[in-house]
């Protein structure tokens, strides 16, 4: 969630208010924060829950992380734009 919040914040901040070139913006967002917020851990944890027969927990993990990630991303974006 921290990565989503930071990603959204930097995306919002650099959308209009803080102008940086597109290469630097892509490096920060896709390179640095994209590496920080890998999808592999989320996938591994969900698959392990499914393998152990914990279907409800796996669905809650997947849905919860998706929802919280989107909320954090949107909140960070709004925070970045507000500065």
Contact map, one row per residue, 1 for C-alpha under 8 A:
11111000000000000000000000000000000000000000000000000000000000000001100100000000000
11111100000000000000000000000000000000000000000000000000000000000000000100000000000
11111110000000000000000000000000100110000000000000000000000000000000000000000000000
11111111000000000000000000000000000010000000000000000000000000000000110110010000000
11111111100000000000000000000000000000000000000000000000000000000000100111111000000
01111111110000000000000000000000100000000000000000000000000000000000000010010000000
00111111111000000000000000001000100000000000000000000000000000000000000010011000000
00011111111100000000000000000000000000000000000000000000000000000000000111111101000
00001111111110000000000000000000000000000000000000000000000000000000000010111111100
00000111111111000000000000001000000000000000000000000000000000000000000000011001000
00000011111111100000000000001000000000000000000000000000000000000000000000001001000
00000001111111110000000000000000000000000000000000000000000000000000000000011111100
00000000111111111100000000000000000000000000000000000000000000000000000000001011111
00000000011111111111000010000000000000000000000000000000000000000000000000000001100
00000000001111111110000000000000000000000000000000000000000000000000000000000000100
00000000000111111110000000000000000000000000000000000000000000000000000000000000100
00000000000011111110000000000000000000000000000000000000000000000000000000000000101
00000000000011111111000000000000000000000000000000000000000000000000000000000000000
00000000000001111111100000000000000000000000000000000000000000000000000000000000000
00000000000001000111110110000000000000000000000000000000000000000000000000000000000
00000000000000000011111110000000000000000000000000000000000000000000000000000000000
00000000000000000001111111000000000000000000000000000000000000000000000000000000000
00000000000000000000111111100000000000000000000000000000000000000000000000000000000
00000000000000000001111111110000000000000000000000000000000000000000000000000000000
00000000000001000001111111111000000000000000000000000000000000000000000000000000000
00000000000000000000011111111110000000000000000000000000000000000000000000000000000
00000000000000000000001111111111000000000000000000000000000000000000000000000000000
00000000000000000000000111111111100000000000000000000000000000000000000000000000000
00000010011000000000000011111111110000000000000000000000000000000000000000000000000
00000000000000000000000001111111111000000000000000000000000000000000000000000000000
00000000000000000000000001111111111000000000000000000000000000000000000000000000000
00000000000000000000000000111111111100000000000000000000000000000000000000000000000
00100110000000000000000000011111111110000000000000000000000000000000000000000000000
00000000000000000000000000001111111111000000000000000000000000000000000000000000000
00000000000000000000000000000111111111000000000000000000000000000000000000000000000
00100000000000000000000000000001111111000000000000000000000000000000000000000000000
00110000000000000000000000000000111111100000000000000000000000000000000000000000000
00000000000000000000000000000000011111111100000000000000000000000000000000000000000
00000000000000000000000000000000000011111110000000000000000000000000000000000000000
00000000000000000000000000000000000001111111000000000000000000000000000000000000000
00000000000000000000000000000000000001111111100000000000000000000000000000000000000
00000000000000000000000000000000000001111111110000000000000001000000000000000000000
00000000000000000000000000000000000000111111111000000000000000000000000000000000000
00000000000000000000000000000000000000011111111100000000000000000000000000000000000
00000000000000000000000000000000000000001111111110000000000000000000000000000000000
00000000000000000000000000000000000000000111111111000000011011000000000000000000000
00000000000000000000000000000000000000000011111111100000010000000000000000000000000
00000000000000000000000000000000000000000001111111110000000000000000000000000000000
00000000000000000000000000000000000000000000111111111110110000000000000000000000000
00000000000000000000000000000000000000000000011111111110010000000000000000000000000
00000000000000000000000000000000000000000000001111111100000000000000000000000000000
00000000000000000000000000000000000000000000000111111100000000000000000000000000000
00000000000000000000000000000000000000000000000011111110000000000000000000000000000
00000000000000000000000000000000000000000000000011111111110000000000000000000000000
00000000000000000000000000000000000000000000000011001111111000000000000000000000000
00000000000000000000000000000000000000000000000000000111111100000000000000000000000
00000000000000000000000000000000000000000000000010000111111110000000000000000000000
00000000000000000000000000000000000000000000011011000111111111000000000000000000000
00000000000000000000000000000000000000000000010000000011111111100000000000000000000
00000000000000000000000000000000000000000000000000000001111111110000000000000000000
00000000000000000000000000000000000000000000010000000000111111111000000000000000000
00000000000000000000000000000000000000000100010000000000011111111100000000000000000
00000000000000000000000000000000000000000000000000000000001111111110000000000000000
00000000000000000000000000000000000000000000000000000000000111111111000000000000000
00000000000000000000000000000000000000000000000000000000000011111111100000000000000
00000000000000000000000000000000000000000000000000000000000001111111110000000000000
00000000000000000000000000000000000000000000000000000000000000111111111000000000000
10000000000000000000000000000000000000000000000000000000000000011111111100000000000
10011000000000000000000000000000000000000000000000000000000000001111111110000000000
00010000000000000000000000000000000000000000000000000000000000000111111111000000000
00000000000000000000000000000000000000000000000000000000000000000011111111100000000
11011001000000000000000000000000000000000000000000000000000000000001111111110000000
00011111100000000000000000000000000000000000000000000000000000000000111111111000000
00001001000000000000000000000000000000000000000000000000000000000000011111111100000
00001001100000000000000000000000000000000000000000000000000000000000001111111110000
00011111110100000000000000000000000000000000000000000000000000000000000111111111000
00001011111110000000000000000000000000000000000000000000000000000000000011111111100
00000001100100000000000000000000000000000000000000000000000000000000000001111111110
00000000100110000000000000000000000000000000000000000000000000000000000000111111111
00000001111111000000000000000000000000000000000000000000000000000000000000011111111
00000000100111111000000000000000000000000000000000000000000000000000000000001111111
00000000000010000000000000000000000000000000000000000000000000000000000000000111111
00000000000010001000000000000000000000000000000000000000000000000000000000000011111
